[in-house]
Amino acid sequence: MLEKIKELSKQIEDFKIESKEQLENFRLEFISRKGKVTVLFDDFKNVAPELKKQMGQELNKLKVAAQSKFDALQENMGTNKVQGKNEGADLTLPVVPNALGSLHPLNVVKNRMIEIFERMGFNLSEGPEIEDDWHNFTALNFPEDHPAREMQDTFFVQKNPDIALRTHTSSVQVRTMENQKPPIRTISPGRVYRNEAISARAHCMFHQIEGMYIDKKVSFADLKNTLYHFVKELFDEDTKIRFRPSYFPFTEPSAEIDITCNICKGKGCNICKYSGWVEIGGSGMMDPNVLSNCGIDPNEYSGFAFGMGIERVTMLKYQIRDLRLFTENDIRFLRQFKGAE
Ligand code: PHE
């Protein structure tokens, strides 16, 4: 038996393997179920008991030698195997694009608006979306049972009509005035809610940026100049702004802010209702009642306030014709704003 083992060991050592076929032949000849090494194991049962230990060790050595020669060469050729696999892949195919997210267009524009106002010295203030009557209405000079409250189609909390979803971020301005002393120059961006039918132009949930400036001798000219500068910065030098007399309970005098329609460039479209002008918000001088409601002496201080819809401004900036696109999360829409920030 020892002879056989030696003989086989030599054969295994000398066996030349240079191709996959030779490797397979090696496997068949030595280590397969009917291979020479395996067959020798079958003979093992005939070995005299006193020799078993020694023979067993030799046999095992032989088996390990055969197997490791096979494994090593298979691994070598295995690299070829992997290459072989790749041969099937079409390397000219375009790579799968890296799906990196980006900011929502409303955030892109909101950030830009904040940046412009911050450069003019405004700071940021925030407040709750669920508001009480005082901050959303009463402090802002909306008399009780006055139709002005209807103006904003409010969502009230059924069990407590004193609590509502805020209809504008003017509520944040009330909170700021209650907690700070003039001079105050602040903007409050945020989400607001109104009970409106959803259409291309309106939604029951949208975003506003409201701003106010309270100090000694603040005038309407300050308001006009601030917004004039803002519009030129956000859009371009060619964009015009106009103030249209209006009414808000919390400002006197009050004015709507219109700018030239950036979608049709004044030619007329469904967004500007074929007038060439679009409203982007409201503005005015703080009503003295509001100042005193919030603990500021109207004889000493005056102020202006304005509020704009972020959706409306974004639609104009990027020529988007339907406001519903902002909330549909259609990737084909959102993807177009990659890099806009
Ligand atoms: N709060 C008003 C609105 O939601 C906008 C506004 C703000 C008007 C400040 C005048 C002054 O419509």
Residues whose N, C-alpha, C, O or C-beta is under 5 A from the ligand:
A	BS01	LIG	T167 H168 S170 F248 T251 G282 S283 G284 A305 F306 G307
